[in-house]
Amino acid sequence: MKKFLYTMKRKFSFTLKKVKAQLTLKYLMTESLLYSQRGEGFVDTAIKILMAVVIGALVLAGLYALFGETVLPTLKQRIIDMFNFGN
């Protein structure tokens, strides 16, 4: 019985040390994560979104101008010529 209690005490002590080490590691990882200065801020993200919207609007306006002045009139004329059998 004495040997059993001694073995259980050692196992329990080892388990406690293991849990304490794991908790200490988690604490240190959490602390370093909270104190770290890296990462993106709100301003950086807002500027990126604004740039994407402006560039998208410029591309869309350019395509609209290209199709409105260059492609569509010639396409319209080709369709009229294709179906104008009498002339």
C-alpha positions in Angstrom: 0.0 0.0 0.0 2.8 2.3 0.9 4.5 1.7 -2.5 1.2 2.3 -4.3 0.7 5.7 -2.5 4.3 6.7 -3.3 3.8 5.8 -7.0 0.6 7.7 -7.1 2.2 10.7 -5.4 5.0 10.7 -8.0 2.6 10.4 -10.9 0.4 13.2 -9.5 3.4 15.4 -8.9 4.7 14.7 -12.5 1.2 15.5 -13.9 1.0 18.7 -11.9 4.4 19.8 -13.2 3.4 19.0 -16.7 0.1 21.0 -16.4 2.0 23.9 -14.8 4.5 23.9 -17.7 1.7 23.8 -20.3 -0.2 26.7 -18.6 3.0 28.7 -18.3 3.7 28.2 -22.0 0.1 29.2 -22.9 0.4 32.3 -20.7 3.6 33.3 -22.3 2.3 32.8 -25.8 -0.9 34.8 -24.9 1.2 37.6 -23.4 3.5 37.8 -26.4 0.5 37.9 -28.7 -1.2 40.7 -26.8 2.0 42.8 -26.6 3.1 42.3 -30.2 3.1 45.3 -32.4 2.7 43.5 -35.8 -0.4 43.2 -37.9 -2.7 45.4 -39.8 -4.5 48.4 -38.5 -7.9 49.7 -39.4 -6.5 52.5 -41.4 -4.4 50.2 -43.6 -7.4 48.1 -44.4 -9.6 51.1 -45.1 -7.0 52.5 -47.5 -6.8 49.2 -49.3 -10.6 48.9 -49.7 -10.8 52.5 -50.9 -8.0 51.9 -53.5 -9.8 48.8 -54.8 -13.1 50.7 -55.2 -11.4 53.6 -57.0 -9.4 51.4 -59.3 -12.5 49.2 -60.0 -14.6 52.3 -60.9 -11.9 53.6 -63.2 -11.7 50.2 -65.0 -15.5 50.1 -65.3 -15.6 53.7 -66.6 -12.9 52.9 -69.2 -14.7 49.8 -70.4 -18.0 51.6 -70.6 -16.4 54.4 -72.7 -14.7 51.9 -74.9 -17.9 49.9 -75.6 -20.1 53.0 -75.8 -18.0 54.9 -78.4 -16.1 52.2 -80.2 -17.6 48.8 -80.2 -21.4 49.4 -80.0 -21.8 51.9 -83.0 -19.8 49.6 -85.3 -21.8 46.6 -84.1 -25.1 48.4 -84.6 -24.1 49.4 -88.1 -23.0 45.8 -88.9 -26.4 44.5 -87.7 -28.3 47.1 -89.8 -26.2 46.1 -92.8 -26.7 42.4 -92.2 -30.5 42.7 -92.1 -30.9 45.4 -94.8 -31.4 43.0 -97.8 -33.3 45.5 -100.0 -30.4 48.0 -100.5 
